[in-house]
């Protein structure tokens, strides 16, 4: 019984210490979430830019080439805006793709003809599902008000990209 009382007292003291903390731990989590959003969004955008560049030259149809160019242009604009926001937030963004995205780009670059078109569109559906979800989460739960607005403002364009890619995928199959 004596040990139980000691544990209860120790637990009470620990709770008191954590309750009186200056909340740095709770504010670090959302800030870290904002940082992770910037890193993931930039990496995915960088992939879209590079894949769009490849598609604009290797696509077998004007539709694929035009879509690639549109993604290249749109994601370049989005990433430039994200770079400004990250600089203001003190977050350093990478200058190269993550290993995962680089492998996808390498796979895509090694293809040609219909295999290229099919793989490119499937990748665009997948990456746009990923990026729409990422931006949706940031727009609703992000801590930084500017990043929340940025994510919310870009969702319409990203959803349009996703719907276009899905439509193209359906027409290729």
Backbone as a printed PyTorch tensor [residue, N CA C, xyz], in Angstrom:
tensor([[[  0.8160,  -1.1900,   0.0000],
         [  0.0000,   0.0000,   0.0000],
         [  0.8640,   1.2600,   0.0000]],

        [[  1.9680,   1.1720,   0.7340],
         [  2.8790,   2.3060,   0.8240],
         [  3.4520,   2.6310,  -0.5550]],

        [[  3.7650,   1.5920,  -1.3670],
         [  4.3070,   1.7920,  -2.7050],
         [  3.2820,   2.4280,  -3.6330]],

        [[  2.0310,   2.0500,  -3.4690],
         [  0.9760,   2.6230,  -4.3100],
         [  0.8510,   4.1180,  -4.0440]],

        [[  0.9090,   4.5110,  -2.7860],
         [  0.8320,   5.9300,  -2.4410],
         [  2.0170,   6.6900,  -3.0340]],

        [[  3.1920,   6.0890,  -2.9950],
         [  4.3840,   6.7390,  -3.5470],
         [  4.2330,   6.9200,  -5.0560]],

        [[  3.7170,   5.8860,  -5.7230],
         [  3.5130,   5.9800,  -7.1750],
         [  2.4840,   7.0580,  -7.5040]],

        [[  1.4370,   7.1460,  -6.7170],
         [  0.3920,   8.1480,  -6.9390],
         [  0.9550,   9.5570,  -6.7520]],

        [[  1.7740,   9.7290,  -5.7300],
         [  2.3810,  11.0360,  -5.4840],
         [  3.3260,  11.3920,  -6.6350]],

        [[  4.1310,  10.4300,  -7.0620],
         [  5.0620,  10.6700,  -8.1710],
         [  4.2970,  11.0000,  -9.4450]],

        [[  3.2290,  10.2650,  -9.7150],
         [  2.4190,  10.5170, -10.9090],
         [  1.7870,  11.9000, -10.8440]],

        [[  1.3060,  12.2830,  -9.6540],
         [  0.7000,  13.6090,  -9.4950],
         [  1.7130,  14.7110,  -9.7440]],

        [[  2.9170,  14.5270,  -9.2210],
         [  3.9610,  15.5220,  -9.4400],
         [  4.3330,  15.6310, -10.9140]],

        [[  4.4060,  14.4920, -11.5860],
         [  4.7460,  14.5220, -13.0150],
         [  3.6580,  15.2290, -13.8140]],

        [[  2.4190,  14.9560, -13.5050],
         [  1.3220,  15.6240, -14.2040],
         [  1.3520,  17.1240, -13.9640]],

        [[  1.6670,  17.5070, -12.7230],
         [  1.7470,  18.9300, -12.3890],
         [  2.8590,  19.6030, -13.1830]],

        [[  4.0020,  18.9520, -13.2820],
         [  5.1290,  19.5160, -14.0340],
         [  4.7510,  19.6770, -15.4980]],

        [[  4.1500,  18.6420, -16.0940],
         [  3.7800,  18.7230, -17.5080],
         [  2.6810,  19.7490, -17.7390]],

        [[  1.7530,  19.8740, -16.7900],
         [  0.6670,  20.8380, -16.9420],
         [  1.1810,  22.2670, -16.8370]],

        [[  2.2360,  22.4680, -16.0750],
         [  2.7950,  23.8070, -15.9040],
         [  3.8370,  24.1470, -16.9480]],

        [[  4.1340,  23.2130, -17.8190],
         [  5.1170,  23.4630, -18.8730],
         [  4.6470,  24.6460, -19.7090]],

        [[  5.5550,  25.2890, -20.4120],
         [  5.2240,  26.4770, -21.1980],
         [  4.6350,  26.1410, -22.5690]],

        [[  4.1840,  24.9160, -22.7480],
         [  3.5270,  24.4710, -23.9830],
         [  4.4410,  24.4510, -25.1920]],

        [[  5.7440,  24.4280, -24.9920],
         [  6.6220,  24.3650, -26.1550],
         [  6.4570,  23.0580, -26.8930]],

        [[  6.2080,  21.9930, -26.1800],
         [  6.0440,  20.6930, -26.8500],
         [  4.7950,  20.6970, -27.7250]],

        [[  3.7100,  21.2610, -27.2380],
         [  2.4800,  21.2370, -28.0260],
         [  2.5550,  22.1770, -29.2270]],

        [[  3.3280,  23.2500, -29.1220],
         [  3.4480,  24.1320, -30.2790],
         [  4.4790,  23.6220, -31.2720]],

        [[  5.4340,  22.8040, -30.8090],
         [  6.4130,  22.2390, -31.7310],
         [  5.7810,  21.2490, -32.6850]],

        [[  4.7790,  20.5180, -32.2270],
         [  4.1580,  19.5070, -33.0860],
         [  3.5000,  20.1450, -34.3030]],

        [[  2.6280,  21.1410, -34.1480],
         [  2.0580,  21.7510, -35.3590],
         [  3.1100,  22.4240, -36.2360]],

        [[  4.0940,  23.0580, -35.6410],
         [  5.1500,  23.6900, -36.4210],
         [  5.8870,  22.6240, -37.2220]],

        [[  6.1570,  21.4930, -36.6010],
         [  6.8080,  20.3860, -37.3000],
         [  5.9070,  19.8590, -38.4100]],

        [[  4.6070,  19.8270, -38.1610],
         [  3.6670,  19.3820, -39.1970],
         [  3.6990,  20.3310, -40.3950]],

        [[  3.7490,  21.6230, -40.1350],
         [  3.8460,  22.6110, -41.2120],
         [  5.1400,  22.4160, -42.0040]],

        [[  6.2180,  22.1710, -41.2970],
         [  7.5070,  21.9480, -41.9500],
         [  7.4400,  20.6960, -42.8250]],

        [[  6.8680,  19.6280, -42.2920],
         [  6.7590,  18.3880, -43.0590],
         [  5.8660,  18.5730, -44.2830]],

        [[  4.8220,  19.3930, -44.1460],
         [  3.9850,  19.7020, -45.3060],
         [  4.8210,  20.3780, -46.3840]],

        [[  5.5940,  21.3870, -45.9910],
         [  6.4070,  22.1150, -46.9700],
         [  7.3850,  21.1820, -47.6820]],

        [[  8.0280,  20.3200, -46.9240],
         [  9.0020,  19.3980, -47.5130],
         [  8.3310,  18.4100, -48.4640]],

        [[  7.2240,  17.8250, -48.0320],
         [  6.5280,  16.8340, -48.8660],
         [  5.8980,  17.4860, -50.0880]],

        [[  5.2800,  18.6380, -49.8980],
         [  4.6390,  19.3320, -51.0220],
         [  5.6750,  19.7660, -52.0500]],

        [[  6.8070,  20.2440, -51.5740],
         [  7.8500,  20.6890, -52.4940],
         [  8.4280,  19.5050, -53.2660]],

        [[  8.6740,  18.4010, -52.5730],
         [  9.2210,  17.2060, -53.2220],
         [  8.2580,  16.6850, -54.2900]],

        [[  6.9950,  16.6090, -53.9510],
         [  6.0130,  16.1310, -54.9270],
         [  5.8850,  17.1140, -56.0800]],

        [[  5.9120,  18.3900, -55.7800],
         [  5.8700,  19.3930, -56.8430],
         [  7.0770,  19.3120, -57.7480]],

        [[  8.2400,  19.0990, -57.1670],
         [  9.4660,  18.9530, -57.9500],
         [  9.3790,  17.7270, -58.8660]],

        [[  8.7850,  16.6610, -58.3570],
         [  8.5720,  15.4770, -59.1910],
         [  7.6440,  15.8040, -60.3520]],

        [[  6.5550,  16.5140, -60.0700],
         [  5.5950,  16.8920, -61.1180],
         [  6.2750,  17.7530, -62.1870]],

        [[  7.1340,  18.6430, -61.7710],
         [  7.8590,  19.5050, -62.7100],
         [  8.7510,  18.6570, -63.6210]],

        [[  9.5340,  17.7870, -63.0100],
         [ 10.4480,  16.9490, -63.7930],
         [  9.7060,  15.9630, -64.6850]],

        [[  8.6740,  15.3340, -64.1510],
         [  7.8910,  14.3880, -64.9460],
         [  7.1650,  15.1170, -66.0740]],

        [[  6.6800,  16.3130, -65.8030],
         [  6.0280,  17.1120, -66.8400],
         [  6.9830,  17.4720, -67.9590]],

        [[  8.2070,  17.7730, -67.5960],
         [  9.2300,  18.0900, -68.5960],
         [  9.4990,  16.8710, -69.4820]],

        [[  9.5970,  15.7010, -68.8700],
         [  9.8140,  14.4730, -69.6340],
         [  8.6040,  14.1990, -70.5330]],

        [[  7.4010,  14.3490, -69.9850],
         [  6.1840,  14.0770, -70.7570],
         [  6.0220,  15.0390, -71.9210]],

        [[  6.4040,  16.2850, -71.7250],
         [  6.2470,  17.2630, -72.8030],
         [  7.1560,  16.9570, -73.9870]],

        [[  8.1830,  16.1460, -73.7520],
         [  9.0560,  15.7780, -74.8640],
         [  8.8650,  14.3190, -75.3160]],

        [[  8.5160,  13.4120, -74.3990],
         [  8.4300,  11.9940, -74.7480],
         [  7.0120,  11.4860, -74.9860]],

        [[  6.0140,  12.2760, -74.6360],
         [  4.6330,  11.8300, -74.8240],
         [  4.3650,  11.5140, -76.2910]],

        [[  3.5080,  10.5240, -76.5390],
         [  3.2520,  10.1250, -77.9190],
         [  2.1050,  10.9020, -78.5520]],

        [[  1.3440,  11.6080, -77.7290],
         [  0.2300,  12.3990, -78.2610],
         [  0.3430,  13.8410, -77.7840]],

        [[ -0.3240,  14.7030, -78.5020],
         [ -0.3610,  16.1060, -78.1020],
         [ -1.0210,  16.2850, -76.7460]],

        [[ -1.9930,  15.4390, -76.4360],
         [ -2.6950,  15.5390, -75.1520],
         [ -1.7300,  15.2710, -73.9960]],

        [[ -0.9220,  14.2310, -74.1200],
         [  0.0550,  13.9060, -73.0730],
         [  1.1000,  15.0190, -72.9670]],

        [[  1.5990,  15.4700, -74.1100],
         [  2.6120,  16.5310, -74.1100],
         [  2.0590,  17.8210, -73.5030]],

        [[  0.8300,  18.1710, -73.8720],
         [  0.2130,  19.3930, -73.3330],
         [ -0.0290,  19.2860, -71.8300]],

        [[ -0.4880,  18.1220, -71.3950],
         [ -0.7280,  17.9120, -69.9640],
         [  0.6020,  18.0060, -69.2080]],

        [[  1.6380,  17.3870, -69.7470],
         [  2.9590,  17.4750, -69.1300],
         [  3.4240,  18.9150, -69.0030]],

        [[  3.2260,  19.7030, -70.0600],
         [  3.6320,  21.1110, -70.0280],
         [  2.8040,  21.9040, -69.0240]],

        [[  1.4950,  21.5920, -68.9560],
         [  0.6400,  22.2790, -67.9900],
         [  1.1030,  21.9920, -66.5580]],

        [[  1.4090,  20.7310, -66.2760],
         [  1.8800,  20.3800, -64.9330],
         [  3.2350,  21.0140, -64.6380]],

        [[  4.0940,  21.0350, -65.6220],
         [  5.3940,  21.6980, -65.4750],
         [  5.1870,  23.1630, -65.0940]],

        [[  4.3390,  23.8540, -65.8280],
         [  4.0980,  25.2770, -65.5690],
         [  3.4190,  25.5100, -64.2190]],

        [[  2.3250,  24.7610, -63.9630],
         [  1.5560,  24.9770, -62.7300],
         [  2.3700,  24.6410, -61.4820]],

        [[  3.0800,  23.5270, -61.5150],
         [  3.8380,  23.1310, -60.3260],
         [  5.0910,  23.9830, -60.1410]],

        [[  5.6180,  24.5420, -61.2110],
         [  6.7140,  25.5010, -61.0720],
         [  6.2150,  26.7270, -60.3110]],

        [[  5.0450,  27.2320, -60.6960],
         [  4.4610,  28.3850, -59.9930],
         [  4.1710,  28.0650, -58.5270]],

        [[  3.5670,  26.8950, -58.2900],
         [  3.2350,  26.4980, -56.9210],
         [  4.5080,  26.3730, -56.0860]],

        [[  5.5310,  25.7200, -56.6330],
         [  6.7700,  25.5460, -55.8730],
         [  7.4920,  26.8700, -55.6240]],

        [[  7.4020,  27.8040, -56.5620],
         [  8.0270,  29.1140, -56.3350],
         [  7.3510,  29.8300, -55.1750]],

        [[  6.0430,  29.7450, -55.1130],
         [  5.3180,  30.3620, -54.0050],
         [  5.6500,  29.6530, -52.6850]],

        [[  5.7390,  28.3300, -52.7400],
         [  6.0900,  27.5540, -51.5480],
         [  7.5060,  27.8820, -51.0750]],

        [[  8.4120,  28.1440, -52.0020],
         [  9.7740,  28.5310, -51.6390],
         [  9.7810,  29.8410, -50.8600]],

        [[  8.9490,  30.7930, -51.2720],
         [  8.8690,  32.0650, -50.5410],
         [  8.3490,  31.8430, -49.1250]],

        [[  7.3090,  31.0300, -49.0050],
         [  6.7290,  30.7670, -47.6860],
         [  7.7120,  30.0130, -46.7930]],

        [[  8.4420,  29.0700, -47.3690],
         [  9.3950,  28.3020, -46.5670],
         [ 10.5480,  29.1940, -46.1050]],

        [[ 10.9450,  30.1140, -46.9550],
         [ 12.0210,  31.0340, -46.5680],
         [ 11.5690,  31.8940, -45.3890]],

        [[ 10.3340,  32.3840, -45.4480],
         [  9.7860,  33.1880, -44.3480],
         [  9.6940,  32.3760, -43.0590]],

        [[  9.4280,  31.0790, -43.1970],
         [  9.2930,  30.2080, -42.0340],
         [ 10.6360,  29.6490, -41.5690]],

        [[ 11.7040,  29.9170, -42.3210],
         [ 13.0170,  29.4190, -41.9470],
         [ 13.2140,  27.9380, -42.2330]],

        [[ 12.5010,  27.4290, -43.2290],
         [ 12.6150,  26.0170, -43.5900],
         [ 13.3970,  25.9100, -44.8970]],

        [[ 14.4660,  25.1370, -44.8550],
         [ 15.2740,  24.9010, -46.0550],
         [ 14.6670,  23.7630, -46.8540]],

        [[ 14.3600,  24.0350, -48.1130],
         [ 13.8090,  23.0140, -48.9900],
         [ 14.9230,  22.3530, -49.7840]],

        [[ 14.7490,  21.0800, -50.1030],
         [ 15.7870,  20.3790, -50.8640],
         [ 15.8670,  20.8920, -52.3040]],

        [[ 17.0070,  20.6790, -52.9070],
         [ 17.1760,  21.0910, -54.3080],
         [ 17.0670,  19.8950, -55.2460]],

        [[ 16.9980,  18.7020, -54.6710],
         [ 16.8710,  17.4910, -55.4750],
         [ 15.7000,  16.6650, -54.9750]],

        [[ 15.2750,  15.7410, -55.8110],
         [ 14.1730,  14.8550, -55.4520],
         [ 14.5760,  13.8820, -54.3480]],

        [[ 13.5760,  13.4410, -53.5870],
         [ 13.8070,  12.3570, -52.6320],
         [ 14.1480,  11.0950, -53.4260]],

        [[ 14.7230,  10.1220, -52.7680],
         [ 15.0980,   8.8800, -53.4490],
         [ 13.8950,   8.2150, -54.1170]],

        [[ 12.7770,   8.1760, -53.4080],
         [ 11.5620,   7.5540, -53.9390],
         [ 11.0970,   8.2450, -55.2230]],

        [[ 11.0400,   9.5580, -55.1840],
         [ 10.5880,  10.3110, -56.3630],
         [ 11.6120,  10.2100, -57.5000]],

        [[ 12.8940,  10.1770, -57.1680],
         [ 13.9200,  10.0480, -58.2010],
         [ 13.8150,   8.6970, -58.8890]],

        [[ 13.5420,   7.6530, -58.1210],
         [ 13.3760,   6.3240, -58.7230],
         [ 12.1860,   6.2930, -59.6770]],

        [[ 11.0970,   6.9340, -59.2800],
         [  9.9240,   7.0040, -60.1620],
         [ 10.2530,   7.7570, -61.4450]],

        [[ 10.9760,   8.8540, -61.2970],
         [ 11.3550,   9.6420, -62.4670],
         [ 12.2870,   8.8470, -63.3760]],

        [[ 13.2240,   8.1260, -62.7910],
         [ 14.1430,   7.2980, -63.5760],
         [ 13.3820,   6.2130, -64.3410]],

        [[ 12.4240,   5.5820, -63.6800],
         [ 11.5960,   4.5700, -64.3400],
         [ 10.8560,   5.1860, -65.5120]],

        [[ 10.2390,   6.3200, -65.2650],
         [  9.4730,   7.0060, -66.3050],
         [ 10.3660,   7.4070, -67.4690]],

        [[ 11.5170,   7.9460, -67.1740],
         [ 12.4410,   8.4070, -68.2160],
         [ 12.9510,   7.2720, -69.0930]],

        [[ 12.9710,   6.0650, -68.5470],
         [ 13.4550,   4.9160, -69.2960],
         [ 12.4250,   4.3040, -70.2360]],

        [[ 11.2100,   4.8090, -70.1960],
         [ 10.1400,   4.2600, -71.0360],
         [  9.9460,   5.0940, -72.2930]],

        [[  9.2380,   4.5100, -73.2520],
         [  8.8920,   5.2500, -74.4680],
         [  7.5760,   4.6990, -75.0140]],

        [[  7.0160,   5.4270, -75.9580],
         [  5.7900,   4.9880, -76.6200],
         [  4.6040,   4.9090, -75.6840]],

        [[  3.7210,   3.9420, -75.9640],
         [  2.5010,   3.7670, -75.1800],
         [  2.8270,   3.4100, -73.7330]],

        [[  3.8990,   2.6590, -73.5040],
         [  4.3090,   2.3150, -72.1380],
         [  4.6120,   3.5820, -71.3450]],

        [[  5.2510,   4.5470, -71.9890],
         [  5.5250,   5.8280, -71.3170],
         [  4.2150,   6.5240, -70.9750]],

        [[  3.3420,   6.6840, -71.9740],
         [  2.0800,   7.3950, -71.7600],
         [  1.2750,   6.7740, -70.6230]],

        [[  1.1390,   5.4650, -70.6460],
         [  0.3440,   4.7570, -69.6440],
         [  0.9490,   4.9170, -68.2460]],

        [[  2.2460,   4.7290, -68.1460],
         [  2.9150,   4.8460, -66.8480],
         [  2.8530,   6.2850, -66.3440]],

        [[  3.0740,   7.2360, -67.2320],
         [  3.0340,   8.6500, -66.8350],
         [  1.6700,   9.0120, -66.2530]],

        [[  0.6160,   8.6420, -66.9450],
         [ -0.7260,   9.0030, -66.4720],
         [ -1.0490,   8.2950, -65.1590]],

        [[ -0.6700,   7.0380, -65.0350],
         [ -0.8970,   6.3310, -63.7610],
         [ -0.1390,   7.0200, -62.6230]],

        [[  1.0860,   7.4250, -62.9100],
         [  1.8680,   8.1430, -61.8890],
         [  1.2100,   9.4720, -61.5310]],

        [[  0.6690,  10.1660, -62.5220],
         [  0.0480,  11.4640, -62.2530],
         [ -1.2190,  11.3020, -61.4170]],

        [[ -1.9650,  10.2360, -61.6540],
         [ -3.1300,   9.9760, -60.8090],
         [ -2.6610,   9.7320, -59.3740]],

        [[ -1.6760,   8.8620, -59.2060],
         [ -1.1820,   8.5380, -57.8610],
         [ -0.5880,   9.7280, -57.1240]],

        [[  0.2650,  10.4770, -57.8070],
         [  0.8990,  11.6130, -57.1210],
         [ -0.1010,  12.7320, -56.8530]],

        [[ -1.0840,  12.8820, -57.7220],
         [ -2.0860,  13.9210, -57.4590],
         [ -3.0690,  13.5040, -56.3640]],

        [[ -3.3520,  12.2280, -56.2400],
         [ -4.1440,  11.7910, -55.0810],
         [ -3.3780,  12.0950, -53.8050]],

        [[ -2.0920,  11.8270, -53.8230],
         [ -1.2230,  12.0940, -52.6760],
         [ -1.1700,  13.5920, -52.3600]],

        [[ -0.9780,  14.3970, -53.3840],
         [ -0.7850,  15.8280, -53.1350],
         [ -2.1020,  16.5270, -52.7630]],

        [[ -3.2120,  16.0840, -53.3460],
         [ -4.5130,  16.6580, -52.9620],
         [ -4.7690,  16.3580, -51.4870]],

        [[ -4.5080,  15.1350, -51.0610],
         [ -4.6880,  14.7760, -49.6630],
         [ -3.7750,  15.6060, -48.7660]],

        [[ -2.5390,  15.7500, -49.1630],
         [ -1.5640,  16.5300, -48.4050],
         [ -2.0240,  17.9820, -48.2310]],

        [[ -2.4580,  18.5950, -49.3170],
         [ -2.9120,  19.9840, -49.2640],
         [ -4.2160,  20.1260, -48.4900]],

        [[ -5.0880,  19.1240, -48.6000],
         [ -6.3490,  19.1550, -47.8570],
         [ -6.0890,  19.1230, -46.3550]],

        [[ -5.1970,  18.2580, -45.9350],
         [ -4.8540,  18.1660, -44.5110],
         [ -4.2480,  19.4830, -44.0290]],

        [[ -3.3460,  20.0560, -44.8120],
         [ -2.7190,  21.3240, -44.4200],
         [ -3.7500,  22.4430, -44.3540]],

        [[ -4.6470,  22.4750, -45.3270],
         [ -5.6580,  23.5360, -45.3710],
         [ -6.5920,  23.4810, -44.1670]],

        [[ -6.8110,  22.2910, -43.6300],
         [ -7.7460,  22.1690, -42.5120],
         [ -7.0770,  22.1060, -41.1410]],

        [[ -5.8530,  21.5770, -41.0670],
         [ -5.2390,  21.3870, -39.7470],
         [ -3.8990,  22.0840, -39.5740]],

        [[ -3.4170,  22.7780, -40.5900],
         [ -2.1280,  23.4470, -40.4770],
         [ -2.1290,  24.5050, -39.3950]],

        [[ -0.9590,  24.7740, -38.8540],
         [ -0.8250,  25.7630, -37.7750],
         [ -0.5590,  27.1660, -38.3410]],

        [[  0.2840,  27.2330, -39.3780],
         [  0.6680,  28.5030, -39.9770],
         [ -0.4570,  29.0070, -40.8790]],

        [[ -0.9600,  30.1930, -40.5800],
         [ -2.1130,  30.7360, -41.3130],
         [ -1.8040,  30.9480, -42.8010]],

        [[ -0.6140,  31.4290, -43.1100],
         [ -0.2540,  31.6350, -44.5190],
         [ -0.1820,  30.3250, -45.2810]],

        [[  0.3600,  29.2890, -44.6330],
         [  0.4350,  27.9740, -45.2720],
         [ -0.9490,  27.3640, -45.4560]],

        [[ -1.8300,  27.5790, -44.4810],
         [ -3.2040,  27.0740, -44.5980],
         [ -3.8990,  27.7330, -45.7910]],

        [[ -3.7320,  29.0330, -45.9220],
         [ -4.3420,  29.7660, -47.0380],
         [ -3.7360,  29.3120, -48.3620]],

        [[ -2.4280,  29.1790, -48.3950],
         [ -1.7350,  28.7070, -49.5890],
         [ -2.2880,  27.3470, -50.0170]],

        [[ -2.3520,  26.4130, -49.0740],
         [ -2.8360,  25.0650, -49.3840],
         [ -4.2850,  25.0980, -49.8610]],

        [[ -5.0910,  25.8650, -49.1920],
         [ -6.5040,  25.9780, -49.5670],
         [ -6.6640,  26.5730, -50.9620]],

        [[ -5.8810,  27.5930, -51.2600],
         [ -5.9550,  28.2560, -52.5690],
         [ -5.5180,  27.3370, -53.7120]],

        [[ -4.6060,  26.4290, -53.4500],
         [ -4.0690,  25.5500, -54.5120],
         [ -4.9110,  24.2990, -54.7260]],

        [[ -5.7840,  23.9790, -53.8010],
         [ -6.5520,  22.7340, -53.8970],
         [ -7.3750,  22.6220, -55.1700]],

        [[ -8.0040,  23.6890, -55.5920],
         [ -8.8440,  23.6320, -56.7860],
         [ -8.0320,  23.2240, -58.0130]],

        [[ -6.8900,  23.8360, -58.1870],
         [ -6.0250,  23.5220, -59.3300],
         [ -5.5180,  22.0820, -59.2530]],

        [[ -5.1280,  21.6510, -58.0510],
         [ -4.6170,  20.2980, -57.8840],
         [ -5.7110,  19.2510, -58.1180]],

        [[ -6.9150,  19.5630, -57.6850],
         [ -8.0420,  18.6450, -57.9410],
         [ -8.3540,  18.5690, -59.4300]],

        [[ -8.2230,  19.6850, -60.1180],
         [ -8.4190,  19.6900, -61.5700],
         [ -7.3630,  18.8160, -62.2420]],

        [[ -6.1200,  18.9210, -61.8050],
         [ -5.0610,  18.0570, -62.3320],
         [ -5.4260,  16.5870, -62.1200]],

        [[ -5.8910,  16.2670, -60.9120],
         [ -6.2490,  14.8850, -60.5920],
         [ -7.3720,  14.3850, -61.4870]],

        [[ -8.4080,  15.1780, -61.6350],
         [ -9.5440,  14.7630, -62.4650],
         [ -9.1310,  14.6130, -63.9310]],

        [[ -8.2860,  15.5050, -64.4160],
         [ -7.7870,  15.4000, -65.7900],
         [ -6.9770,  14.1180, -65.9530]],

        [[ -6.1080,  13.8340, -65.0120],
         [ -5.2850,  12.6160, -65.0760],
         [ -6.1640,  11.3720, -65.0330]],

        [[ -7.1640,  11.3650, -64.1690],
         [ -8.0790,  10.2070, -64.1080],
         [ -8.8180,  10.0140, -65.4260]],

        [[ -9.2780,  11.1070, -66.0000],
         [ -9.9760,  11.0370, -67.2780],
         [ -9.0480,  10.5030, -68.3750]],

        [[ -7.8270,  10.9660, -68.3800],
         [ -6.8520,  10.5090, -69.3670],
         [ -6.5390,   9.0280, -69.1650]],

        [[ -6.4360,   8.6140, -67.9060],
         [ -6.1530,   7.2110, -67.6050],
         [ -7.2890,   6.3290, -68.1230]],

        [[ -8.5280,   6.7600, -67.9080],
         [ -9.6890,   5.9960, -68.3780],
         [ -9.7000,   5.8770, -69.9050]],

        [[ -9.2730,   6.9360, -70.5720],
         [ -9.3040,   6.9080, -72.0460],
         [ -8.1540,   6.0870, -72.6300]],

        [[ -7.0690,   5.9130, -71.8820],
         [ -5.9290,   5.1270, -72.3660],
         [ -6.2000,   3.6350, -72.2170]],

        [[ -6.8970,   3.2510, -71.1580],
         [ -7.0930,   1.8220, -70.8760],
         [ -8.0250,   1.1670, -71.8300]]])
